[in-house]
Structures are given as structure tokens and as C-alpha cells.
């Protein structure tokens, strides 16, 4: 029984696992970019919110303002903080997606490493099988030579 078909199957599985690791690495990189972009958006919005709040409150500081104007400033500040909280939630969601993608990539790497080990085991068995076949062939040839050499020596 030849192990070559089994080696071909193991090689196919190893190639498929390598392709899956590559795909998962690309997905992980995509989520890493999403985390970076969302983080930049959040930091930019935080600066914008602080500037807007400072500008609004600086404009009325020291002035006599009615209660409605003050409530409007507070409502605007609350709206800005709400939008910031939503961006922060987006960042947390993106980070969670990245963590899951990284875990999937690491699992893919483990699967690929196992597939490589399995293929190497079968390669060693194939090599051993071929060496044994060559040794058996050599023994048969030596036996044939001895068989033909023996009658000549007797004469």
C-alpha cells in the first residue's frame, strides 16, 4: 500500500489551512485599521466637543444670561457628550471584533501547525516506505546475483 495518496491529502489540508490563516490575518488587519480609524475619530471628536463646550461657556461667562440660554448650553453639551459616548461604544465594538479576529487567526495558526506536523509525519513515512522498497529491491537483486553466480562457481 502506497502512502502517496495520503501525503497528497495531507498536503492539500496543509495548503488549505495556510490559506485560511492568510485570510484570517487579512480580516484581523482590517479590524485593526477599523480600531485605529475609530480611535482617531473619537480623539478628534473629543477635541471638538471640548472646544465647543469651552467656546459656549466662555461666551456667556461673566454675562447675565437667562435660564433658557444656560439650559440650551447644557443641552448642547449633553448632546455632544452623547455623541462622544456613541463613538466610544463604536471603538469598544471595533476592539471586540479585533480581539475575536485575532483569536480566530491564532486558532488558524494552531490548525495550520498541526496540519504541517501531520504532513511531515506522512512525508517521513513515505520516505521510509521508499527506502524500504529500495532496500528490498537491492536484496532481491543480490539474491538473483547469488543465484546466478552460484552455478558458475560450482563448475
ChimeraX attribute file (.defattr): number of C-alpha atoms within 10 A of each C-alpha:
attribute: neighborCount
match mode: 1-to-1
recipient: residues
	/A:1	5
	/A:2	10
	/A:3	14
	/A:4	15
	/A:5	10
	/A:6	14
	/A:7	20
	/A:8	14
	/A:9	13
	/A:10	21
	/A:11	19
	/A:12	14
	/A:13	18
	/A:14	21
	/A:15	15
	/A:16	14
	/A:17	21
	/A:18	19
	/A:19	14
	/A:20	18
	/A:21	21
	/A:22	15
	/A:23	14
	/A:24	21
	/A:25	19
	/A:26	14
	/A:27	18
	/A:28	21
	/A:29	15
	/A:30	13
	/A:31	21
	/A:32	19
	/A:33	14
	/A:34	18
	/A:35	21
	/A:36	14
	/A:37	14
	/A:38	21
	/A:39	19
	/A:40	13
	/A:41	15
	/A:42	21
	/A:43	15
	/A:44	12
	/A:45	17
	/A:46	19
	/A:47	11
	/A:48	14
	/A:49	19
	/A:50	14
	/A:51	12
	/A:52	16
	/A:53	19
	/A:54	12
	/A:55	12
	/A:56	17
	/A:57	15
	/A:58	11
	/A:59	10
	/A:60	13
	/A:61	10
	/A:62	8
	/A:63	8
	/A:64	7
	/A:65	10
	/A:66	8
	/A:67	9
	/A:68	9
	/A:69	11
	/A:70	14
	/A:71	11
	/A:72	12
	/A:73	17
	/A:74	15
	/A:75	12
	/A:76	16
	/A:77	19
	/A:78	13
	/A:79	13
	/A:80	19
	/A:81	17
	/A:82	12
	/A:83	16
	/A:84	20
	/A:85	14
	/A:86	13
	/A:87	19
	/A:88	18
	/A:89	14
	/A:90	17
	/A:91	21
	/A:92	15
	/A:93	14
	/A:94	21
	/A:95	19
	/A:96	14
	/A:97	18
	/A:98	21
	/A:99	15
	/A:100	14
	/A:101	21
	/A:102	19
	/A:103	14
	/A:104	18
	/A:105	21
	/A:106	15
	/A:107	14
	/A:108	21
	/A:109	19
	/A:110	14
	/A:111	18
	/A:112	21
	/A:113	15
	/A:114	14
	/A:115	21
	/A:116	19
	/A:117	14
	/A:118	17
	/A:119	21
	/A:120	15
	/A:121	14
	/A:122	20
	/A:123	19
	/A:124	13
	/A:125	16
	/A:126	17
	/A:127	14
	/A:128	12
	/A:129	16
	/A:130	14
	/A:131	12
	/A:132	12
	/A:133	12
	/A:134	12
	/A:135	12
	/A:136	12
	/A:137	12
	/A:138	12
	/A:139	12
	/A:140	12
	/A:141	12
	/A:142	12
	/A:143	12
	/A:144	12
	/A:145	11
	/A:146	11
	/A:147	11
	/A:148	11
	/A:149	11
	/A:150	11
	/A:151	9
	/A:152	8
	/A:153	7
	/A:154	6
	/A:155	5
